Amino acid sequence: MIYVTDKTVSVVLSSVIVLLLTFILYPSVLVAILPSAILLYLLVSLIMFRPKISITSYITPDIVVFGEIANVRIKIGSLKKVYVEVYDNLPNTVEVVDGKPCYRGVLDKGTYVEFTYSILPLTPGLHEWEPLRVHVRDPLGLFENVIFFEIPRKLSVRPPKTHTKMPFRIPAYGVSGVREHYEPLFDRVKPYAPGDSLKRIVFRSMLMPGGLRVKSFISEAHGKMVKPQELRVMFLISRNFAHFFRRAYSLALYGVYRVFIECSMLGRSFSLAFNNVPKQVESFNELYRVLSAYNGMSDDELLATLMRGFEGIIIVDYLTLLRFRRRFLRIDAPILVIMPIPDNYELLSEIRGLDELLKELKRKYLREVLTLNLREVRLISCSMDFEKFLEEVI
């Protein structure tokens, strides 16, 4: 569909005003020639304005493992000199980590422009892109044509296979093992005595004089089986927040997946609490099935959950935090607040004037959360915020 720009409206209004004034002052046909010529030129330009745009786009790689980054490449060309604005309509389940999903500039006749942006999938599964939107203007900026390009683009995100039976490490020594193992660090050996574990025997001592020797550990804890500690996560996302802020809700899901992966790497068991019912999760696929069936909680369910004590990590949306602010004042657990990120935030921030409004809203949200004086709170507005939390705390 072709639209007239503000510049065209101004030219038309100016021509009509000049035509009326000159005809009133000098009632003659000759004075109407120049304004009429301008209007005729605009009409002919509108009829002849037929931009010829070609565009291609693809995702590489089109299959990634959760946590990996994919690149979206877009190439656009024109047979005529035009001014173009390209906006990619990416899904709300991915986050742009590098580049911009849009382009603005002049295309000369017969030239092409290619740009790339990198995305991080926030959830596993299939992610589909909507049609590309291209705004084309003539060199004078008088008319604008909006074109939608249907380009099938899909990104398949698979669960990490290494976390189905993830070995873990003891952070103090960096030793890998299974869920229950013997710590292999020891400081000396001693003669074998009845009751010592056969797993501590130094087998080379069979060939040495003095009899069998067994390993003696630095502390009793090193000689006993090390069982993983449990980490609990309470997921407090309201239904309204999950419905109106799909991008922010996907970011909250990403946080749960990342905490689970980190627990698997450290050998800690993971429990996810819904409606005061902690559910222990053993595999990534099981966690994916649980979160796929989750679609937020009602206000009554949120209140009932907060009235009970909890230990672990709380992932809560911004609206729920403000609504039940008094309940959170009594909680000593780390609180990760998911900020209300608008859908298509990257594209909205490119609109003049709206970018400043979005920044002001972000500052407003920050002030409101800080005034609550919570003991341990972190604001989450991108995936990197989760990574910083995991690095510093877990």
C-alpha positions as CSV (number, residue, x, y, z in Angstrom):
1,M,0.0,0.0,0.0
2,I,1.3,3.5,-1.0
3,Y,1.1,6.4,1.5
4,V,1.9,10.0,1.1
5,T,4.5,11.4,3.5
6,D,4.3,14.5,5.6
7,K,6.5,16.3,3.1
8,T,3.9,15.6,0.3
9,V,1.1,16.9,2.5
10,S,3.0,20.1,3.1
11,V,3.8,20.6,-0.6
12,V,0.1,20.1,-1.5
13,L,-1.2,22.4,1.2
14,S,1.3,25.1,0.2
15,S,0.4,24.8,-3.5
16,V,-3.3,25.1,-2.8
17,I,-2.9,28.1,-0.5
18,V,-0.6,29.8,-3.0
19,L,-3.1,29.0,-5.8
20,L,-6.0,30.5,-3.9
21,L,-4.2,33.7,-2.8
22,T,-2.7,34.5,-6.2
23,F,-6.1,33.9,-7.9
24,I,-7.8,36.2,-5.4
25,L,-5.2,38.9,-5.9
26,Y,-4.7,38.4,-9.6
27,P,-7.7,36.7,-11.1
28,S,-6.1,35.2,-14.1
29,V,-5.4,31.7,-15.5
30,L,-1.7,32.4,-15.8
31,V,-1.2,32.6,-12.1
32,A,-2.5,29.1,-11.6
33,I,0.1,27.5,-13.9
34,L,2.9,27.0,-11.4
35,P,0.8,25.5,-8.5
36,S,-1.1,23.4,-11.0
37,A,2.2,22.1,-12.4
38,I,3.3,21.1,-9.0
39,L,0.1,19.2,-8.3
40,L,0.3,17.5,-11.7
41,Y,3.9,16.5,-11.0
42,L,2.9,15.0,-7.7
43,L,0.1,13.1,-9.3
44,V,2.3,11.7,-12.1
45,S,5.0,10.7,-9.5
46,L,2.4,8.9,-7.5
47,I,1.2,6.9,-10.5
48,M,4.7,6.1,-11.7
49,F,6.0,5.2,-8.2
50,R,6.5,1.4,-8.5
51,P,9.5,0.3,-6.4
52,K,11.1,-3.0,-7.4
53,I,12.6,-4.5,-4.3
54,S,14.2,-8.0,-3.9
55,I,15.0,-9.4,-0.4
56,T,16.4,-12.6,0.9
57,S,16.8,-13.8,4.5
58,Y,18.0,-16.9,6.3
59,I,19.1,-18.1,9.7
60,T,22.4,-19.8,10.3
61,P,22.6,-22.3,11.8
62,D,18.9,-23.3,11.6
63,I,19.4,-25.9,14.4
64,V,21.1,-25.0,17.6
65,V,21.4,-26.4,21.1
66,F,19.9,-24.3,23.9
67,G,22.4,-21.7,25.0
68,E,24.0,-21.3,21.6
69,I,23.7,-18.2,19.4
70,A,22.3,-18.0,15.9
71,N,22.7,-15.4,13.2
72,V,20.0,-13.9,11.0
73,R,21.1,-12.5,7.7
74,I,19.1,-10.2,5.5
75,K,20.0,-9.0,2.0
76,I,18.0,-6.3,0.2
77,G,18.4,-4.8,-3.3
78,S,16.6,-2.4,-5.6
79,L,16.4,-1.7,-9.3
80,K,15.8,2.0,-8.7
81,K,17.3,4.5,-6.3
82,V,15.1,4.5,-3.2
83,Y,15.3,5.0,0.5
84,V,14.4,1.9,2.5
85,E,13.7,1.0,6.1
86,V,13.7,-2.8,6.9
87,Y,12.2,-4.1,10.1
88,D,12.4,-7.8,10.9
89,N,9.5,-9.2,12.9
90,L,11.3,-11.7,15.2
91,P,9.5,-13.9,17.7
92,N,9.1,-13.0,21.3
93,T,11.0,-16.1,22.4
94,V,14.4,-14.9,21.3
95,E,16.7,-12.0,22.4
96,V,18.9,-9.9,20.2
97,V,22.5,-10.0,21.6
98,D,24.4,-8.3,18.8
99,G,23.4,-6.0,15.9
100,K,20.0,-4.6,15.1
101,P,17.0,-6.3,13.4
102,C,16.5,-3.2,11.3
103,Y,18.2,-1.1,8.6
104,R,17.8,2.4,7.3
105,G,19.5,3.9,4.3
106,V,19.6,4.7,0.6
107,L,19.8,2.0,-2.0
108,D,21.3,3.1,-5.3
109,K,20.2,1.6,-8.6
110,G,21.2,-2.0,-8.9
111,T,22.9,-2.2,-5.5
112,Y,22.5,-4.6,-2.6
113,V,22.9,-4.1,1.2
114,E,23.3,-7.0,3.6
115,F,23.1,-6.8,7.4
116,T,23.2,-9.4,10.2
117,Y,22.1,-9.6,13.8
118,S,22.7,-12.3,16.4
119,I,20.0,-13.8,18.6
120,L,19.9,-16.0,21.7
121,P,16.9,-18.4,22.0
122,L,15.3,-18.0,25.4
123,T,13.4,-21.3,25.3
124,P,13.9,-24.7,23.5
125,G,11.5,-25.7,20.7
126,L,10.7,-24.2,17.3
127,H,10.9,-20.4,16.8
128,E,9.2,-18.9,13.7
129,W,9.7,-15.5,12.2
130,E,6.9,-13.3,11.0
131,P,7.0,-11.5,7.6
132,L,9.6,-8.8,7.0
133,R,8.3,-5.3,6.8
134,V,10.0,-2.9,4.3
135,H,9.2,0.8,3.9
136,V,10.2,2.2,0.6
137,R,10.4,5.9,-0.3
138,D,11.2,7.7,-3.5
139,P,14.4,9.8,-3.6
140,L,12.5,13.0,-2.8
141,G,10.7,11.4,0.1
142,L,7.2,12.2,-1.3
143,F,5.6,8.8,-1.3
144,E,6.1,5.6,0.8
145,N,5.2,2.1,0.0
146,V,4.9,-0.6,2.8
147,I,5.7,-4.1,1.6
148,F,5.5,-7.3,3.6
149,F,7.8,-10.2,2.5
150,E,6.7,-13.7,3.4
151,I,10.0,-15.5,3.9
152,P,9.8,-18.8,5.8
153,R,12.4,-18.8,8.6
154,K,12.5,-21.2,11.5
155,L,15.0,-21.9,14.2
156,S,14.9,-25.2,16.0
157,V,16.4,-25.2,19.5
158,R,17.2,-28.6,21.0
159,P,17.7,-29.4,24.6
160,P,21.3,-29.9,25.7
161,K,22.1,-33.6,25.6
162,T,24.9,-33.4,28.1
163,H,22.5,-32.5,30.9
164,T,20.4,-35.7,30.8
165,K,23.0,-37.4,33.0
166,M,25.3,-34.6,33.9
167,P,28.5,-35.3,35.8
168,F,29.3,-32.6,38.4
169,R,32.4,-31.1,40.0
170,I,33.3,-30.2,43.6
171,P,34.0,-26.4,43.3
172,A,36.8,-26.5,45.9
173,Y,38.9,-29.0,44.0
174,G,37.3,-29.1,40.5
175,V,37.0,-32.9,40.5
176,S,34.4,-34.5,38.2
177,G,32.3,-37.5,39.2
178,V,28.8,-38.9,39.4
179,R,26.0,-38.2,41.9
180,E,27.7,-40.3,44.7
181,H,31.5,-40.7,44.6
182,Y,34.6,-41.0,46.7
183,E,36.8,-37.9,46.8
184,P,40.2,-38.9,45.3
185,L,42.2,-36.5,47.4
186,F,44.3,-38.0,50.3
187,D,47.4,-36.9,52.2
188,R,49.0,-40.2,53.3
189,V,48.6,-44.0,53.6
190,K,48.3,-46.2,56.7
191,P,48.4,-49.9,57.3
192,Y,45.2,-51.8,56.5
193,A,42.9,-52.5,59.5
194,P,39.7,-54.5,59.6
195,G,36.7,-52.3,58.8
196,D,38.6,-50.1,56.3
197,S,36.9,-49.7,52.9
198,L,38.3,-51.9,50.2
199,K,38.0,-48.9,47.8
200,R,40.8,-47.2,49.8
201,I,43.3,-49.9,49.3
202,V,46.5,-49.0,47.5
203,F,46.9,-52.0,45.2
204,R,50.6,-51.4,44.6
205,S,51.2,-52.2,48.4
206,M,50.4,-55.9,47.7
207,L,53.8,-56.1,46.0
208,M,55.7,-54.2,48.8
209,P,56.9,-55.4,52.2
210,G,54.9,-54.4,55.2
211,G,51.4,-55.6,54.0
212,L,48.5,-53.7,52.6
213,R,48.1,-49.9,52.8
214,V,45.0,-47.8,52.6
215,K,44.5,-44.1,51.7
216,S,44.0,-41.8,54.7
217,F,42.1,-38.6,53.8
218,I,42.6,-35.1,55.0
219,S,39.1,-35.1,56.7
220,E,36.4,-37.6,57.2
221,A,34.2,-35.7,54.7
222,H,36.6,-36.6,51.9
223,G,36.3,-40.3,52.7
224,K,32.5,-40.4,52.8
225,M,30.1,-40.3,50.0
226,V,29.3,-36.7,48.9
227,K,25.7,-36.2,48.2
228,P,24.5,-33.2,46.1
229,Q,22.8,-30.3,47.8
230,E,19.4,-29.2,46.7
231,L,18.6,-25.9,45.2
232,R,15.0,-24.7,45.1
233,V,13.5,-22.2,42.7
234,M,10.1,-20.6,43.3
235,F,8.5,-19.4,40.0
236,L,6.0,-16.5,40.7
237,I,4.7,-15.2,37.4
238,S,1.2,-13.9,37.2
239,R,-1.1,-14.8,34.3
240,N,-1.5,-11.2,33.2
241,F,2.2,-10.7,33.1
242,A,2.7,-13.9,31.0
243,H,-0.1,-12.8,28.6
244,F,0.9,-9.1,28.0
245,F,4.7,-9.4,28.2
246,R,5.6,-12.5,26.2
247,R,9.2,-11.4,25.8
248,A,9.7,-10.9,29.5
249,Y,7.9,-14.2,30.3
250,S,10.3,-16.0,27.9
251,L,13.2,-14.4,29.7
252,A,11.9,-15.7,33.0
253,L,11.7,-19.2,31.5
254,Y,15.3,-18.8,30.3
255,G,16.3,-18.1,33.9
256,V,14.8,-21.3,35.2
257,Y,16.6,-23.3,32.4
258,R,19.9,-21.7,33.2
259,V,19.7,-22.3,36.9
260,F,18.9,-26.0,36.2
261,I,21.8,-26.3,33.9
262,E,24.2,-24.7,36.4
263,C,22.9,-27.0,39.2
264,S,23.5,-30.0,36.9
265,M,27.1,-28.9,36.3
266,L,27.7,-28.5,40.0
267,G,26.0,-31.8,41.0
268,R,23.2,-30.1,42.9
269,S,19.6,-31.4,42.8
270,F,17.0,-29.0,41.4
271,S,13.4,-28.4,42.6
272,L,10.9,-26.1,41.1
273,A,8.0,-24.8,43.2
274,F,4.5,-24.3,41.8
275,N,1.7,-23.4,44.2
276,N,3.7,-24.5,47.2
277,V,4.5,-27.9,45.7
278,P,8.2,-28.4,45.2
279,K,8.8,-30.7,42.3
280,Q,12.2,-32.3,41.9
281,V,13.4,-32.2,38.3
282,E,15.9,-34.8,37.1
283,S,16.4,-33.9,33.4
284,F,16.2,-31.0,31.0
285,N,13.4,-32.6,29.0
286,E,11.3,-33.1,32.2
287,L,11.8,-29.4,33.0
288,Y,10.7,-28.4,29.5
289,R,7.5,-30.4,29.8
290,V,6.7,-28.8,33.2
291,L,7.3,-25.3,32.0
292,S,5.4,-25.8,28.8
293,A,2.3,-26.6,30.8
294,Y,2.7,-23.6,33.0
295,N,0.9,-20.4,32.0
296,G,1.1,-18.1,35.1
297,M,-0.7,-18.1,38.4
298,S,-3.8,-16.3,39.6
299,D,-3.7,-13.7,42.4
300,D,-5.1,-16.1,44.9
301,E,-2.5,-18.7,44.1
302,L,0.3,-16.1,44.3
303,L,-0.9,-15.0,47.7
304,A,-1.2,-18.5,49.1
305,T,2.3,-19.3,47.9
306,L,3.8,-16.2,49.5
307,M,2.1,-16.9,52.9
308,R,4.3,-19.9,53.3
309,G,8.0,-19.9,54.0
310,F,10.5,-20.6,51.3
311,E,14.2,-21.2,50.9
312,G,16.0,-20.9,47.6
313,I,15.8,-18.5,44.7
314,I,12.6,-16.6,43.8
315,I,11.9,-15.6,40.2
316,V,9.0,-13.1,40.2
317,D,7.6,-10.6,37.8
318,Y,7.6,-6.9,38.4
319,L,3.8,-6.6,38.8
320,T,3.6,-9.3,41.4
321,L,6.4,-7.8,43.4
322,L,4.6,-4.5,43.7
323,R,1.2,-6.0,44.4
324,F,2.5,-8.2,47.2
325,R,5.4,-6.0,48.3
326,R,4.8,-6.6,52.1
327,R,5.1,-10.3,51.7
328,F,8.5,-10.0,50.0
329,L,9.9,-7.9,52.9
330,R,10.0,-11.0,55.1
331,I,11.9,-13.1,52.6
332,D,15.7,-13.6,52.9
333,A,16.1,-15.6,49.7
334,P,17.5,-14.0,46.6
335,I,14.8,-12.3,44.5
336,L,15.2,-12.0,40.8
337,V,12.7,-9.4,39.4
338,I,11.7,-9.8,35.8
339,M,11.2,-6.4,34.4
340,P,8.2,-5.7,32.0
341,I,10.1,-5.7,28.7
342,P,7.8,-4.7,25.8
343,D,7.4,-7.1,22.9
344,N,9.5,-6.1,19.9
345,Y,11.5,-3.9,22.2
346,E,14.4,-3.7,19.7
347,L,12.1,-2.2,17.0
348,L,10.2,0.1,19.4
349,S,13.5,1.6,20.6
350,E,14.3,2.7,17.0
351,I,11.3,5.0,16.8
352,R,12.1,8.6,17.5
353,G,10.8,9.9,20.8
354,L,9.7,6.4,21.9
355,D,13.2,5.4,22.8
356,E,13.4,8.1,25.4
357,L,10.0,7.1,26.8
358,L,11.2,3.5,27.1
359,K,14.3,4.6,29.0
360,E,12.3,6.8,31.3
361,L,10.0,3.9,32.1
362,K,13.0,1.7,32.9
363,R,14.3,4.3,35.3
364,K,10.8,4.5,36.9
365,Y,10.7,0.7,37.4
366,L,14.1,0.8,38.9
367,R,13.2,3.5,41.4
368,E,10.0,1.7,42.5
369,V,11.8,-1.5,43.2
370,L,14.7,0.1,45.1
371,T,12.3,2.0,47.3
372,L,11.0,-1.4,48.6
373,N,14.4,-1.8,50.4
374,L,14.5,-5.6,49.9
375,R,17.4,-7.4,51.3
376,E,18.7,-9.2,48.2
377,V,17.1,-8.2,44.9
378,R,18.3,-8.2,41.3
379,L,16.6,-6.6,38.3
380,I,16.5,-8.9,35.2
381,S,16.0,-7.2,31.9
382,C,18.2,-9.4,29.6
383,S,19.8,-12.8,29.6
384,M,23.2,-11.3,30.7
385,D,21.6,-10.3,34.0
386,F,21.0,-14.0,34.7
387,E,24.5,-14.9,33.7
388,K,26.0,-12.4,36.2
389,F,23.8,-13.7,39.0
390,L,24.9,-17.3,38.3
391,E,28.5,-16.3,38.2
392,E,28.4,-14.3,41.5
393,V,26.0,-16.4,43.6
394,I,25.7,-20.0,42.4
